[in-house]
Structure formats: C-alpha cells, structure tokens
Amino acid sequence: MKIAVYCGSRSGSDPQFARAAEELGAYFGSHGIDVVFGGGHVGLMGIVADAVLAYGGKVFGVIPEHLRDRELAHPGLTELLVVADMHERKAKMAELADGFVALPGGIGTLEEIFEAWTWGQLGFHHKPCALYNVDGFYDPLLAMAQRMEETGFLKQEYIDMLVLAHTPEQLVDGFSRYRPPHEKWS
C-alpha cells in the first residue's frame, strides 16, 4: 500500500504535531506501508519521511522544479520525482497513491486534501481520503462541512466518506473498511 501524505512544510507551534507525524511515519515504515509525499525535507513533511525511512519503509517524493531548485528536496528518499509544477505534482501523487491522508498543515495541505476529496466525490478515483485529527486540529473544518450539509451544499454521505483518525491504527483500519460513496452525478 502507498499512502499520499499531505502535511505542513512547517512543524507548527505545538510539539505534538511533530510527535504525531513521527509516530505515523514510524508505523508506516514498520508495517510496510510506503509513503508518497511532496518531496521536501522541511516541517512535518520531513519528519514523516525521515521516520518512514528510519523504520525500513519506502518514501517517494514528488517535487516541482521550482521547489527543488530552492534546495527543499529531501536528499535521502527511495525515489524523488521532479515535475514541472504543482498541478503535475498532485496528479502524479494521486496516480501513485492508494489513499490520501492530511496531517496538520496550512493552505497547501487543505488544497491537496480538498482536491483528492473532491475527485473521490466525483468518482475520478475510489480511494480513501482521511484527516489525521491531531488534538482536534480538523474539528473546525468538520464543523464547516456540517454547515455545508445543513445549508444544502453538501450531502452527508460525502462528509462520511472521510476517514477520521487519531492513531495510525485507526487510519489503516479506516482505509481497509473504506467503501466509496455513490458518485455525485450518477
């Protein structure tokens, strides 16, 4: 299994975010779960990659030329794919991954998981999408999704398609039990 990990290029203000990223990476590495990620050595991205590698796992980075040229590329990956831009990066990551998870992060993290979630809703893929909800980080987002449902912009089944996890075991279990919803326009 290969899981695309979306997360911060910073570590955040609370050390628990880094601990959670390291714990998840260690779990993946020690359980034969490969990681596809943005290819950087900084922030939570670098922490996850380092932990996966330290525990014997494989890590596949996908980084745009512009970011590689700024010396942000992780030097010790199983494989680093250099692409032209962010659009190509996301498409390649989606192609390589069997599922998607967002750890805490900023607007780039949200943009990436939202796109994967939207593609799943539209039936462009049938892969699970997850929020790794460290200390309730994604609770406000989930409240917004509920507001979208209450006001008629989003069906509950598309909220329910998100796997919510606080531990690596919950994440992997959620992925194994995942069943895609009906496509939005079918």
RAQUI-V830481 format. One record per helix or strand of 2 or more residues. SS is the DSSP state (H for helix, E for strand). FROM is the first residue (numbers start at 0). LEN is the number of residues. If there is no record, write none. Layout:
<<SS | FROM | LEN> <SS | FROM | LEN>>
//
This chain:
<<E | 1 | 5> <H | 14 | 16> <E | 33 | 4> <H | 42 | 12> <E | 58 | 6> <H | 64 | 4> <E | 78 | 5> <H | 85 | 11> <E | 98 | 4> <H | 106 | 15> <E | 127 | 5> <H | 133 | 3> <H | 138 | 12> <H | 155 | 5> <E | 161 | 4> <H | 167 | 10>>
//
